Amino acid sequence: MEYLIMPFAVHDRIVAAAYKKRGYNPEECSAAARFCRTASRHGIRTHNAIKAIHLDDHFGSGAGGCTPGAAVEKLPSRYPAVERWNANQKLGMAVAFDAMARCMQLADQYGSGTVAVDNAFHYLWGGGYVLDAAEKGYIAYTCCTAALAEVVPFGGKFPTLGTNPHSWGLPTRAAIGFDICIDWATSTVAMGRVQQFLREGKPLPPRSAVDSEGRETTDPKKVAALLPFGDHKGYGLALLDELLAGFIGGSLPTLRSRRSPAIKDEKHTPCFYFQCLRADALDCGSFAQGRSQAENMKHVIADILGHGNDKCLLPGQPEAMAASLTDLHGGLLFTRAEAQAFEEIARDAGEQINTHEFKSIEVN
């Protein structure tokens, strides 16, 4: 498949300019550019800058769901290793980077650190935040409630759940050369995947979505709602995010990002949950054959991939391969359809970009 190579600096300039035009401050613009670059570098096509700006236009600063320049309020907590934040609808990417950084600081002191965030705005790809922590040596986790209820519960017909992702990052670089990232939406596909397939003119996989009549469809133009992956299993994991958000302060899923004048005093914002653990805090000091923790991780993974399983991929391996390919070519890889979307973003932000000048490569 053909990809165009966009220089990192060009990408960051366009993204920062797009967010500046929408009223975001320099810190927020920088966080947005950093996150979108991280997602694209790891081959995440469903949650790159195109998706981020689409969300901001439809649910964020353009619709009252995100407030440029907002300040996070850190609420009192009885528990020193757990912090509670009121994001005040600040840009989700900026909040998420800060929250994960704080979890790492708390883990350094207590072995584990947790930050719960209320009144948030979509942070996009959770894998970006846990990989950042894993690269620094932490075991990291995050989940959130998605911007909209777009997923039908198992056995139901009306979407009352978000795509509600879960993301784990584990520091395994010393053992296998990259950090494992277990990251998934609890729907069969993310809505960003539907939008990607629509841009590319491709059908969805079976059992991914339903149309307005509740009938299964593979046509991205007809998608009205998504289905949970693994039937009752994906449903349970999506439900977990909604219930955890309920403990934090989240309200009715079907009202999230949808404002109705007939329903007063209800909340419409997502919630975030972040946690970091120091790997040494879990070390019980009794590894087989006198191995160290790092040596044990290498042996465990080797056993999983042994016995004829050597062709299996580990979670995070495709992202690591994409990052290596990106670094090899010195720029972010985009399809021509994505490059055209970037041209529109650039024009809207008053920036100049000529994607015809970008080098192209073929990737199998």
Summary of the structure (lengths in Angstrom):
residues: 364
radius of gyration: 20.7
end to end distance: 6.0
largest distance: 66.2
contacts: 1261
relative contact order: 0.17
helix: 43%
strand: 16%
